[in-house]
Amino acid sequence: MSEQSSNQEGFWSKIENKVQIDGIGGIAFLIMLALLLGIIQLGALPKNMGGALFVLVSIGGILYYLGNNLPIFKSYLGGGSVFTTIGGAILSGTGLVPHSTISTIKAFISTSNFLEFYIVSLIISAIFKMDRKMVLKAAVRFLPVAFLTLIITFFVVGIVGMILGLGFEHTSLYITFPMMAGGVGAGIVPLSSIYASAMHANAGDILSQLFPALVLSNLLAIISAGLLVENTKNSKMNGQGELMKESAGEHAEGVKVPAMNAQQLLVGMMTSLSFYMIGIMLNKLVPSINAFAFLILLAIAIKALGIVPEYYEQSAVMFGQMIVKTMTHALLAGVGLALLNLNNLLSAFSWQLAVCVVVSVFTVTVVAGFLGKLFGFYPVESAITAGLANNSMGGTGNVAVLSAANRMNLIAFAQMGNRIGGALVLVIAGFLVTIWG
């Protein structure tokens, strides 16, 4: 009896130790999943942050684990990041996760804006982690690469749409601009209002026409980022996470972060949120410029000038790294469950739309990679940040694209191109729709 009991303990211990999902042992994770299923079935899931986090960490953890271990997915389709995002969308679209649970998740991510909290932490952490001398050099070179990529892609996709019979104007307004506008909240939502005002139409009807191109391009951008990194592992074009090539004799050394401690995590959070508050205030004074654009430019300028004491830089970097380590898989699941509507995509799908989106994703990858090389960047990192990130769903898309490419440290550049480039797209679209509309 004692030997049988010992064997059983050994069996359970092996599962607990061998299967690790976000640091949680296999048996403990199964108990948590059972709790999740039970509380959802009873309709007793708390409609607050605690309930949302329990769902997101559980679902995000298991989906990411599966994506990183399924043979074809982990090698060819972007691994855990892609699987978590798409898996979440399928669970939501098929009704396997109840609507009440989806509402709780959506309120946490969008209404309470956990997404912005996550992105702010990443941006400040990524900028402060960089070498002071290199950060300004990289920023000054990055924006021309991002803008030129958008311009070239605009004409390429428009011409392809014209060849396919969609017309240059229709392709630009309903396919190209939605993909480049910077996501949903800061992108196609104001874009639909601009179109509605110019065309004297209903903004909601227009929004439904803009959404499919953005969703499809976001999915392809995520998959492409994973494939690009996977297939250039040993290439000189791959900077292994570094955007800018070092000049001869120039060595970039970023902030060294001490061992994680509770006090500095709090300091880091408040440092990051202070920059966020300044961005919000400046946006209030100048509404035409996105708060994140202000935040990024200010952080880059302050980092380049060396104004912030090292203790606060270290704290912000430490906090950002903690958030990435603990919350990325949960957030990817939330994007799929609450923000990525596959039903809308399928209902408006056409082969012409698919061709135009594929051409756009291919073009931004190649052009951004080529231009990045000319401006002193590693082509792979340039293609991801100045190219694929600009064909994604803004902040959520950037997180998914960079996570698939294992390049989360480049979030500041992806956001820079996305926010500033997206603002320019809105201005240009507003001008053109008055002519074409």
C-alpha angles and dihedrals in degrees: 000000000000091000091051090049090049091051091050091050089049091051094050092044091053092054091045093051101034098048110057118175112186088332094309116120119243098252094044090049092051089053090051091049090051089051090050093051091046097050092045091050090051090049088233101121107135111248093225143080093287093055094045094049093048090054096042098046091046097047094035092050097051095042093049091048091051093046091051092050105038105101101226096035097049093048105036113013106052101275125234098351095057094040092051093050097044093038090054091050091050093049089051097041094049093047095241087130108052121244092242090058091048089052091054091050093046092051091051096047101037111016096040085033100223085159092066091046089054094047094046090053091050096046097050091042093050094048095045091047091060127090110270095229094048100046097072093042090053094046094050091052096040100062095057089050092050095045096045089049091054093048095048092045091049092060096040094052092042091054092047090050090050091052090050091053098253094110127238093261096049092045092050096047100041105027114019101039095045090053092050102036096094105262133293112311096035095027129035095017094063088035091058090050091051091051093045092052093049095043098036088235137131113281092211093056091049092047091058089055093050097047102070096059091049095048094047094045089048092054093047092046091054093048092044093051091054093046093047093055093041093053097044099047094125098029125115086228089069114085091192090237098325114115102194127052114232119241119238109288092006117116120187113216118181131200114302110226120212124220112301116266134175097240095054091046089061091046090049093051092051092046091053093045091050089061089047091053091050090050091050091049093049090047088053089055094042106026094177090070118069117244090235091054089055091045094051096045092046093048091049092049093047092046091049091050092048094229099140114080115245093245091063092044090052091047093051092048091048092051093047091050090050091051092049092048096049108028110033098088091045092050093049089053089049092052090054096042100043110018109030110077109192091179091064090048094051095045094056097035120131131166091241090055091048092051092050092049093048090049090049094050092046092047097049089049096051098038096045090047093049095044090044090057090051091051095049101264130126105260096227095053091042092050090052100044103032095031121026094031087059090058093053138090096272116252096358091046093048091054092050095044094048092043091053088051094042089235102121090138088072095060093114092061094043090051092045093056092040098050101036093037090046091053090053090049090055091052093048092044090051090053096046097045090059088056098040099031 
